[in-house]
Structure formats: C-alpha cells, structure tokens
Amino acid sequence: MSPSKDIESPDGRLGVLVVGLGAVATTFIAGVASIRRGLSKPIGSVSQMQTIRLGKRTEAREPKIRNFVPLADLDQLVFGAWDPIPDDAYESASKATVLAPADLEPVADFLKAVRPMPAVFDQRYVHRLNGENVKQGANKRELAEQLRADIRRFKADNDCARLVMVWCASTEVYLKPGPAHESLDAFEKAMESNDDAIAPSMLYAYAALMEDVPFANGAPNLTVDIPALQDLARERGVPIAGKDFKTGQTLMKTIIAPGLKARMLGLRGWFSTNILGNRDGEVLDDPESFKTKEESKLSVLEHILQPDNYPELYADMYHKVRINYYPPRGDNKEGWDNLDIFGWMGYPMQIKIDFLCRDSILAAPIVLDLTLFLDLAARAGMSGIQEWLSFYFKSPMTAPDLYPEHDLFIQHMKLKNTLRHLMGEPEITHLGLDYYE
Ligand SMILES: NC(=O)c1ccc[n+]([C@@H]2O[C@H](COP(=O)([O-])OP(=O)(O)OC[C@H]3O[C@@H](n4cnc5c(N)ncnc54)[C@H](O)[C@@H]3O)[C@@H](O)[C@H]2O)c1
C-alpha cells in the first residue's frame, strides 16, 4: 500500500499556538492574514511556492509541494498565543516596526483579535524582560497543567481539528542537560520540586506533548532537546522539531561553506559580527542568553567543514561570532562576515559579506512551513524528532549519536525526498546514468 494512503486528511481548522507574540510571531500572523486577503505573496515559503520534481526529468511532473502533499490551507489556520506582555498582535507588531503601517492596517482587525494568554514566565531565564501577563502557580507542574488547560480551551473555543505549537519567544539563559532531563519521571519530579533545571520553555513543550500537539522550537534553548521530552514525544506519537530558526548570517554560512568545501578550498578564519536593535537583540545583549545563541551558531562550520577529514584545509580555522545590540537599526539587522580562505599552493583570498537583512521577514515563512509540515507529519503518523525539517534550523536535533547535517543543500534534498517517500513516489538520487544508455 502506498504510504500516501495512510496520511489523514487535513480537513478542519488547524490552531497555531505561538509562544511569544513578538516580532517573528506577529510578522508571521500578519503575513498569513495578508496572503489570505490576496494582498501579499508567501515569499520564502517552500511549502507554498516551491515545486517538487517527481520521477524522471523527461516526465515533466513538477507540481507545487502544496498540491502534492495534503497540507492544511492557509484559510484553515487560527492563531493563539502566550506572552508576558499583554499587547495584542496589532500593538505588538506596531511596536516591532518590522512591517510598515501600510501593510498592517489592512489586517488590523485580524491582528487585534489575537490577544496573548497569560504566560509561564520567569525573569531568571530571560533577564532583560518584564511583563505582568503572567500565570501564578504553586509549582512548575501546576503551571504546566494551566498551559494544558489553555490548549484544551483554545481548541474547543476555536473548533480546531488539530493544533501545532511553535516557540517564538525570547532566548532563555544557557542550560546544560542534566539528571532532571534524563527521564520523564525525573522531569515530572523536578517540576514538582521547582528545580531550576526546568525552564519555562520546557513546560510549554511538556504541555504540548501531553495534549498531543506537535512542537517546534524556534530559539536555541534546550527546551525539547532532552531525553525526557523526546521519549514522551515518541511514546505519545507526536512529532517535534528544533532548534533555532536558520535565518540571516547562519543561513548564509550554510549556503557558502558547503560550496567552499565542495571545491576543496581552505578556510583560515571566519569572523561574523552583527548589529541589531530589536527586543531579541536586547535579550541577546545579556551574556547568558547570548551564550545559548553562540553555541547554536558556532557548531555549524565544524559540522559542515569536517576538519577531522580535511585537516590541511580546516583544522586551524578560527571562527568567531559577535552580536551587538544597536537600537537605531530595530529589526533590520546588518551582519558582516570576513572569510580568510586559501586556494592552490596555499595562496590567500578574502570574501566579505555585508548582509542588510530583516530577521523576522526571513523567519516568518519558516514558522509557516514548520506549522504545516509538522501537522502533515502528525497526520502521517510520524513521531519524535523530525530530522527532515533540519533545513529550517541552526542547531538541528538528531537521534543520539548522530551528528547533525548542517549543509543546506543536503537538508533540502532530505526534505524533498521525505515528501516523495510519504507520498509513495521514488526518491531522487540524481544518478541519471540511464539517460545515456
Ligand atoms: N528573527 C529571526 O531571524 C530569528 C532567528 C532564529 C531564532 N530567533 C528566535 O526567535 C525568538 C523570537 O524572536 P523575536 O525577534 O520575535 O523576539 P521578540 O523579543 O520580538 O519576541 C519574543 C516575545 O517572547 C515573549 N516571551 C518571552 N518569554 C516568554 C515566555 N516564557 N512565554 C511566552 N512569551 C515569552 C516576549 O515577551 C516577546 O514578546 C527569539 O528567541 C529569537 O532568538 C529569531
């Protein structure tokens, strides 16, 4: 039987629960509303715009992905959120200033209706934020139960057939995996004893999984990247994905580094610096939140360039990443990269990149694709870590003992081959010798 027959239909409303109603989340929601009303195009969204080749090049079968796999339609999406800051999506988007008033006004009614539920928030995990829209509870387990009740209420009130949750909230301070994260039993006990090892993001992820809601982690926090919650996801048959949306400078890194390696060009150093002035930049100005981000950004080159396999080219590479909070730029980040590379006979060369990017504009289509693909995965009976969604993340989660695949082009092929596999189409290897027989 073809695997496609096993995918449940995407009928009914799909609730999208975003944790954090800041720049990324409001740009995503406003964009979906604008596209639905025919005012914008879903640029940057693979699920909406990209085609997929099926069969041989001579067959001329290249449907759009959204016409090939059974995805929920944008008209079926309904939005909910939590945030310690009580602003509705319109106020929050206005303050974020990612989108111009000319783009916000036509969808203002839609955005005003998205009001954040009280958050599970603790300033010890995000130092530079303060908010009064916060839940109170005797311990962390009770807070998680309150989140579960929110999820059930949202689903019933909005008549949703299914839900997906995406962490679009601030980056939490750096946490190391420890004994409290090893098993579900230890995790639940740690919630009850208010153990510091349990961050708010983990309570959202726990609540989602207990309610059978797929969960994606858009920030570099540990969150769902721990055995306790990964086991829970597998046991309950719920897909998860993470972590840290791949946008801006890291996106560029994972485009350029595989090219240098493919041509066996050496790299002596890669220095990356950024200025950004949004709330995310302010939070990342705190050294403890920056450490979480830094870990996520640094590992990318090591994995792509494989210095152990190519010591003459990459063993001595120096890699540095800096983020500086600079309010005048708002969400419009500027990232500079200097690459010291070398070629034939060791002759040095340099590459300079000056990327004037818009973080939330790059992140919003990722939130959309993850929502739709995680919902597809759930309906196809896939559970646990969805490595085929690595394409969207700076620090892709993998099975234990597997190194993450960071090369954007391998990730892209994996994503498309997974879709072909789900639909019972042969995977494409690009061998193509038979064209010449
Ligand atoms: N924009 C990008 O390109 C990009 C790329 C990768 C990762 N990210 C990550 O995505 C996240 C969102 O980025 P942003 O620019 O929208 O930031 P933002 O500061 O505009 O929004 C984050 C929101 O999360 C809220 N929040 C904080 N803790 C919360 C909690 N415990 N529960 C609920 N809400 C909480 C904050 O009040 C804020 O409104 C950040 O962690 C960022 O590092 C963004």
Ligand as a Chemical Component Dictionary entry (heavy atoms), coordinates in Angstrom:
data_LIG
# 
_chem_comp.id                   LIG 
_chem_comp.type                 NON-POLYMER 
_chem_comp.pdbx_formal_charge   0 
_chem_comp.three_letter_code    LIG 
# 
loop_
_chem_comp_atom.comp_id 
_chem_comp_atom.atom_id 
_chem_comp_atom.alt_atom_id 
_chem_comp_atom.type_symbol 
_chem_comp_atom.charge 
_chem_comp_atom.model_Cartn_x 
_chem_comp_atom.model_Cartn_y 
_chem_comp_atom.model_Cartn_z 
_chem_comp_atom.pdbx_ordinal 
LIG N1  N1  N 0  14.114 36.530 13.743 1  
LIG C1  C1  C 0  14.997 35.611 13.464 2  
LIG O1  O1  O 0  15.584 35.606 12.412 3  
LIG C2  C2  C 0  15.277 34.528 14.446 4  
LIG C3  C3  C 0  16.124 33.504 14.055 5  
LIG C4  C4  C 0  16.389 32.482 14.958 6  
LIG C5  C5  C 0  15.803 32.487 16.189 7  
LIG N2  N2  N 1  15.009 33.507 16.553 8  
LIG C6  C6  C 0  14.464 33.473 17.887 9  
LIG O2  O2  O 0  13.078 33.619 17.845 10 
LIG C7  C7  C 0  12.658 34.221 19.062 11 
LIG C8  C8  C 0  11.710 35.367 18.768 12 
LIG O3  O3  O 0  12.400 36.425 18.131 13 
LIG P1  P1  P 0  11.691 37.840 18.039 14 
LIG O4  O4  O 0  12.548 38.693 17.189 15 
LIG O5  O5  O -1 10.259 37.669 17.714 16 
LIG O6  O6  O 0  11.827 38.339 19.563 17 
LIG P2  P2  P 0  10.858 39.341 20.356 18 
LIG O7  O7  O 0  11.649 39.764 21.536 19 
LIG O8  O8  O 0  10.290 40.371 19.450 20 
LIG O9  O9  O 0  9.641  38.413 20.799 21 
LIG C9  C9  C 0  9.758  37.442 21.798 22 
LIG C10 C10 C 0  8.494  37.505 22.634 23 
LIG O10 O10 O 0  8.537  36.404 23.535 24 
LIG C11 C11 C 0  7.956  36.844 24.744 25 
LIG N3  N3  N 0  8.337  35.883 25.790 26 
LIG C12 C12 C 0  9.493  35.804 26.498 27 
LIG N4  N4  N 0  9.445  34.795 27.366 28 
LIG C13 C13 C 0  8.225  34.210 27.224 29 
LIG C14 C14 C 0  7.568  33.124 27.857 30 
LIG N5  N5  N 0  8.170  32.429 28.817 31 
LIG N6  N6  N 0  6.321  32.811 27.455 32 
LIG C15 C15 C 0  5.706  33.499 26.478 33 
LIG N7  N7  N 0  6.273  34.544 25.841 34 
LIG C16 C16 C 0  7.520  34.898 26.226 35 
LIG C17 C17 C 0  8.472  38.249 24.915 36 
LIG O11 O11 O 0  7.694  38.991 25.795 37 
LIG C18 C18 C 0  8.386  38.767 23.487 38 
LIG O12 O12 O 0  7.165  39.405 23.200 39 
LIG C19 C19 C 0  13.924 34.625 19.814 40 
LIG O13 O13 O 0  14.259 33.639 20.769 41 
LIG C20 C20 C 0  14.942 34.624 18.730 42 
LIG O14 O14 O 0  16.262 34.389 19.212 43 
LIG C21 C21 C 0  14.711 34.527 15.703 44 
# 
loop_
_chem_comp_bond.comp_id 
_chem_comp_bond.atom_id_1 
_chem_comp_bond.atom_id_2 
_chem_comp_bond.value_order 
_chem_comp_bond.pdbx_ordinal 
LIG N1  C1  SING 1  
LIG C1  O1  DOUB 2  
LIG C1  C2  SING 3  
LIG C2  C3  SING 4  
LIG C2  C21 DOUB 5  
LIG C3  C4  DOUB 6  
LIG C4  C5  SING 7  
LIG C5  N2  DOUB 8  
LIG N2  C6  SING 9  
LIG N2  C21 SING 10 
LIG C6  O2  SING 11 
LIG C6  C20 SING 12 
LIG O2  C7  SING 13 
LIG C7  C8  SING 14 
LIG C7  C19 SING 15 
LIG C8  O3  SING 16 
LIG O3  P1  SING 17 
LIG P1  O4  DOUB 18 
LIG P1  O5  SING 19 
LIG P1  O6  SING 20 
LIG O6  P2  SING 21 
LIG P2  O7  DOUB 22 
LIG P2  O8  SING 23 
LIG P2  O9  SING 24 
LIG O9  C9  SING 25 
LIG C9  C10 SING 26 
LIG C10 O10 SING 27 
LIG C10 C18 SING 28 
LIG O10 C11 SING 29 
LIG C11 N3  SING 30 
LIG C11 C17 SING 31 
LIG N3  C12 SING 32 
LIG N3  C16 SING 33 
LIG C12 N4  DOUB 34 
LIG N4  C13 SING 35 
LIG C13 C14 SING 36 
LIG C13 C16 DOUB 37 
LIG C14 N5  SING 38 
LIG C14 N6  DOUB 39 
LIG N6  C15 SING 40 
LIG C15 N7  DOUB 41 
LIG N7  C16 SING 42 
LIG C17 O11 SING 43 
LIG C17 C18 SING 44 
LIG C18 O12 SING 45 
LIG C19 O13 SING 46 
LIG C19 C20 SING 47 
LIG C20 O14 SING 48 
# 
